[in-house]
Amino acid sequence: MRTAFIGSNSLTVTTAELLLADGHEVIIVERDRNRIDALTERLDAGFVHGDGTSPDVLRDVEPENTGALFCLLESDQSNILAALIGRSLGFKRVVPRINDRQFQHITDELGLDDTVLPNQAVASHLRDLLGGEKSLELSSVIRDDAAVFSFVAGDDETGPLEELDLPERTRIVCLYRQERFRLPENTRRIKADDEIILICAREHLDELHRRWGEPTEAAD
């Protein structure tokens, strides 16, 4: 897959290194020419010099040939703007980073469903460590041809859980309602805006994607 990044901070570099190691093509948009020169020696990636919030610069990234655009600048506002511009230019998936939770409801209203909050994720992990819990990376427990997919239920999905039409080898793992975790056996009905977490055979991801849009996937 061809993946693009806006910004070249440590999160970008670490993620890019992982993707490159897996054989992906990586493009990094960076406005600081000296930073590009330094990273060229470290990363076998392509670089676009310019402002990642500029439509003309993002067109140079070739949205039609790029699977995802990660917007990882330090400014939440810039990341949201870049994601909106990227979506309008035709990037298949845009992933803005935000650090301040006050922007989360804005990204929700704008339909930026793949927004990531790394500070919140790390804080939750540290809280769990202090509580004596040991979290597991999904990649360590989801193996073989299994994959995880999530979607937000709309009016068409409301109703009894057992009436949700799912492909073979696909099951509901849990759901989140107003950010509260629920197991299927404790929840009889799906309501609008519930986030449904599925585990499925990887072969069914395309079918799930066509039905519910871009997946949140974790596997291997």
HELIX and SHEET records of a PDB file:
HELIX    1   1 SER A   10  ALA A   21  1                                  12    
HELIX    2   2 ARG A   33  THR A   40  1                                   8    
HELIX    3   3 PRO A   55  ARG A   59  1                                   5    
HELIX    4   4 PRO A   63  ASN A   65  5                                   3    
HELIX    5   5 ASP A   76  LEU A   89  1                                  14    
HELIX    6   6 ARG A  101  PHE A  103  5                                   3    
HELIX    7   7 GLN A  104  GLU A  109  1                                   6    
HELIX    8   8 PRO A  118  LEU A  130  1                                  13    
HELIX    9   9 LEU A  138  VAL A  141  1                                   4    
HELIX   10  10 ASP A  155  GLU A  157  5                                   3    
HELIX   11  11 LEU A  161  GLU A  163  5                                   3    
HELIX   12  12 PRO A  184  ASN A  186  5                                   3    
HELIX   13  13 ARG A  202  HIS A  204  5                                   3    
HELIX   14  14 LEU A  205  TRP A  212  1                                   8    
SHEET    1   A 5 GLY A  46  HIS A  49  0                                        
SHEET    2   A 5 GLU A  25  GLU A  30  1                                        
SHEET    3   A 5 ARG A   2  ILE A   6  1                                        
SHEET    4   A 5 ALA A  68  CYS A  71  1                                        
SHEET    5   A 5 VAL A  94  PRO A  96  1                                        
SHEET    1   B 4 ALA A 146  VAL A 152  0                                        
SHEET    2   B 4 GLU A 195  ALA A 201 -1                                        
SHEET    3   B 4 THR A 170  ARG A 177 -1                                        
SHEET    4   B 4 ARG A 180  ARG A 182 -1                                        
SHEET    1   C 2 GLY A 159  PRO A 160  0                                        
SHEET    2   C 2 ARG A 189  ILE A 190 -1                                        
END                                                                             
